[in-house]
Amino acid sequence: QKTIPACGPTGFIEKINCATSQRQEFKSCRSAALEAQRFWRFVGSSLAVAAAAAALVVLRQRELDRRALEKVRKQIESI
């Protein structure tokens, strides 16, 4: 799948004249390279969001563990 030259000026649609039905139709002109680039950009951004969320979970868990240990330490000291 390659970019259709007729789509070059606009990049969006191609006007097709059907010989048998004598009708004019419009066809989407999607570039396979552009679609692949958009897909990988989406995959990359999804991975970045997932990594950020995982990092936040780890940081939050460390903070909660620290608070729990501090609470237990205070309870032991008060005995």
N, C-alpha and C positions, 0 to 999 in steps of 0.2 A: 504494500500500500504506500503509494507516494502522493505527494501533494499534486493536485490537478492544476496545470498551468492557468486555466481559466479562472481559478480562484485567487490568483496572485493579487490582483488589484484590490479586492475587498477582503479576502481571507475568510469569508463567511458562507456564501452560497454560490451555487452555479445554476445558471438558467439553461434548461435542456429543452430542445424542440424535438418532440417525438415524431418520427417520420410516419409511422403507421397510423397513429390516432390524430395527428396534427394538433396536439395539445402542447402547451408550454408548462413545464414543471420546474420546480426548484428543488435542488438537491444540496444537502449539507456538504461542505468541503472541509472535512477534518483531516488534518495532517497526522499521519501515524507517528512521526517524530515528536510533534507537539503533544499528542496524547500520551506518549511514553514519558515525556518530560514532566507533564502534569502528574502522572501516576507516581513517578519516583519522588517528586516534590511532596506529594501527599504522604507517601510512605515515610519519607524523612521527617516531615513535621509530626506525624503520628508517633514515631519513635522518640522524637525529642520531647514531646508532651508526656509520653510514658516514662521516660527517664527522669524528667522533672518531678512527676508525681511519685515515683519510687523513692527519689531522694528526699522528698518532703515526708513521706511515710517513715523512712528510716530516722530522720531528724526528730520527728514527732515521737516516735517510739523511744528514742534515747532520752528525750526530755521527760516523758512519762515514767520511764524506769528510774531516772535520777530522782524525780519527785517521790516515787514510792520508796526508794531506799532512804531518802532523807526522812520521810515520815516514820519508817520503821526505826531508824537510828534515834530519832527524838523520843519515840515510845520506849525504847530500851534504856535511854539515858534517864528517863523520868522514874524508872523503877528503883 
